[in-house]
Amino acid sequence: MKDFQYITSSSPAYIESLYQDFVKNPNDVDPEFKKFFEGFDFAVSNNATNGNASAAVAPSGNGTAVSGIDWKKEIGAYRMILGYRNKGHLIATTNPIRPRIDRGANLTLEFYGFTEADLDSKFYAGDFIGLGQATLRDIRNYLQKAYAGNVGVEFKYISDQAKVDFLYNEMEKKFNQPLPIEKRKRILEKLNQGVIFEKFLHTKYVGQKRFSLEGGETTIPALDAIINTGADYGVQEVVIGMAHRGRLNVLANTLGKTYEQIFSEFEGKSVPDQTMGSGDVKYHLGFRAEHSTPDGKKVNLQLCPNPSHLEAVDPVVIGFSRSKADVIYNSDYDKILPILIHGDASVAGQGIVYEVLQMSELDGYYVGGTIHYVINNQIGFTTDFNDARSSDYCTSLAATVHAPVFHVNGDDAEAVVKCAEIAARYRQEFNCDVFIDMVCYRRHGHNEGDDPKYTQPKLYALIEKHANPREVYTQFLIQNGEADAQDLAKEMEKKFWADLQERLDDIKQNPLPYSYQKPELWWKDLRKATAADFEKSPATGINEADFKKVFDAIMTLPSDFKPLRKVEKLLQDKVKLYTDESKLDWATAELMAYGSLLLDGNDVRMSGQDVRRGTFSHRHAVLRDEENDQAYNRLSQIPDAKGLFRIFNSLLSEYGVLGFEYGYSVANPKALVLWEAQFGDFSNGAQTMIDQFISAAETKWQQMSGLVMLLPHGYEGQGPEHSSARLERYLQQCAELNMIVTNITTAANLFHALRRQQTWPIRKPMINFSPKANLRLPAAYSDKKEFATGTAFKEVIDDSFVGEASDVKKVLFCSGKVYYDLAERQQKDNRKDVAIVRMEQLYPLPTAQLEGLYKKYAKATWFWVQEEPLNMGAASFLQMNLKSINYGVISRQPSAATATGYAKVHAQEQAEIIETAFSI
């Protein structure tokens, strides 16, 4: 554009010379001018062919430059076209309540070198927008209508010409075509439903929180349009994530949840069922339904449950969609469409939205594009938008992934629906993200008991007088519709009141029929956990044939694959360890667990930062050819494996990625889903996911998950950020059998813990505190017989070093890495009078097993030993929950930081713990 501004001020002779250069060799001029001159030539040729040439001109195809042309004006007209395409959204009439802020769009006549006197002059540039030679007035009116009416589309940053051409065609050629009468009836019907529902609730449940959609009811016909258009283009399932605003309306009028169910929830009488939980407020609950489009197509609809943490549900929806695509649709992402409904303040302010966008094109997290629908109330609780963001738009982060944004006036129902249809087609055509920013308003305060006039008196004085979207659309139909618009409006008016009366009379609705999908039937085959499930773990060992099949497959590389020499030796060492000593190290046991699950027909999915190799270079699940960098998945060639192993190095995100994996896990119980933190304490960046979903979702929403979190943990002198995975935080959240917390010390026990996740007739998240230095500790290796048929996970491991139990005077019970420090001292000093008991599982607490050992070592004094400071680790959890055993606690002193950053201090503290354990 700068070049065009410069050239406009140049002499006509200079522009003519540029054109002469173009005629001789088009590649000699700047690409932007080449594009202009090519289009100009085509316009002139086309005009001459039609007998409309008004000047002595000849196209460059004849080798003669065009003459008699006012180049500066033609370029000015072309610049105006580009200007409206790029910046028309800045002046579009998208705000139904108040005037737009002047953002310096520079779309005036003067900016392009024109005056009012030029409006009736004709320009060949009109051909760039399909008008042929046209007056400047017609060109400007056309552009105004396409790009600066009640819709402003933002896409200047898109470099893919096919996408740009798609948007040009939609906005310039199709958008302003009138809708057929049947579609208008559908829009009004959906607006009726949205408005009726809110009015009814406002009347019947005065003052109750419902986070109404009033002011943004056009969302209902918009969602209807997305779903129906998507179905026409192959979508079979839609997964929706949204916060509270308008959620009840969407449940009722998009997903078809019965009014009886919703009213029961308002009255606190809801009975839990398969689609919603029992422990949360009504505007957090999820739902699923089967939708029939006007054309008779069936679409499965899923609304994910969510907490009040705005936008936290976003990655869960994306992960859920990816899982469904993998298990039901053979990874055909065209068949499943995620829709995220945002608020304007949250989409701008919550960093998780950015993380989700950065996932959108990555192999491990790709879902074929998401439609982001923003209900833009222009306010966040009590905060005006100019205090809620620095960007021009709440959607400005869409530019990071080149996603177009349709800014649209929420009072213009037809414009909103058209944008919804275009967005659905765009997503299906290009399989990438797209945004709709519906600018509307919030009729009440943040909730219905809140008075917004405290903080926005002027704005709410305007809103108070403003007609609702249904009334606005009815007037539009009467004034601008077809000849029978008056009759249509009256017909809809009559239906509106009839529908309202039915709701007031409390007529019962029958729930819509629903056909369970394959993974939903798998969930129904599972059951809720009981305490008995955790008294003894199920057998998870494997037979000799399966063991050999998996071991040979993961240790054998293709003949044409050239691994790094270090990796090749590493594999040879693992084979030698097994051949010579019948032992498996930690990484081999882990991969054996995954491979055996694949044989059983389970999928395995793992992601996290650098998980393919492993942060500590232990896993090497995917190898690289040193000559061509090709990847080889070591679990991809197991004979007879019915499951798939998917492992992805994630983007540098904890919050978004853990949410994605959680969503993946809740969609498919036959997939073992794992997330590994680079260091365990990095998981605190995803604390919202842990608090709101992983630890509480089953209680709140009856939503089970078997997600595994692997959190490297252990005190090795690496400082405060690389020691503790915050064991105490997880244990503090443990109740009602909500999750499993393990701190495993042997390779075989890890193998069994992972297999147990899929063997149980239940699903629970498992948080495992993984070793770092001990990954290569020979003492942590396991004998082959510990993997055999009939073996199982050991919640508690007794001491095999001591002899007679009656000789034991002291029992040190502990968990994780500190066991090996204690065992080293015990064996060095030959202390047969000190038994060391390992707690491999901390929750559910293996109380019966501990009590049995307490009786066994009846003469001994017991101590709990931990590396963590006294205010961290498992100490406080055990003191609160393990009442049947008398014991003392040995630990570091209470501390604000998890660990010291000084190696010498660490070593001294560690030595003191060990010394104290054996001396007192």
Secondary structure, DSSP 8 states (H G I E B T S, - for coil): -HHHHHHHTS-HHHHHHHHHHHHH-GGGS-HHHHHHHHHHHHHHHHHHHTT---SS---GGGT----S--HHHHHHHHHHHHHHHHHGGGTS---SSS---------STGGGT--GGGTTSEEGGGGGGT--SEEHHHHHHHHHHHHSSSEEEE-TT---HHHHHHHHIIIIIITTS---HHHHHHHHHHHHHHHHHHHHHHHHSTT------TT-TTHHHHHHHHHHHHHHTT--EEEEEE-STTHHHHHHHTS---HHHHHHHHTT----BTTB-SSS-GGG--EEEEEE-TTS-EEEEEE----SSTTTHHHHHHHHHHHHHHHTSTT-GGGEEEEEEEEHHHHHH-HHHHHHHHHTTSTTT--S--EEEEEE-SEETTEEHHHH-SSSSTTGGGGGGT--EEEEETT-HHHHHHHHHHHHHHHHHH-S-EEEEEE---SS-SSTT--GGGT-HHHHHHHHH---HHHHHHHHHHHHS-TTHHHHHHHHHHHHHHHHHHHHTT-----------HHHHHHHHS----GGGGTS--B--B-HHHHHHHHHHHH---TT----HHHHHHHHHHHHHHHHH-EE-HHHHHHHHHHHHHHTT-EEEEEETTTTT-TTS----EEE-TTT--EEETTS--TT--S-EEEEE--S-SHHHHHHHHHHHHH-TTEEEEEE-SSGGGGGGGHHHIIIIITTHHHHH------EEEEE---SS--TTSS---HHHHHHT--TT--EEE---SHHHHHHHHHHHHHSSS---EEEEE-SGGGG-GGG-EEGGGGBTT-B--SEE--SS---GGG--EEEEE-TTHHHHHHHHHHHTT-TTEEEEEESEEES--HHHHHHHHHHTTTSEEEEEEEEETTSTTHHHHHHH--SS-EEEEEE---SSSS-S-HHHHHHHHHHHHHHHHH-
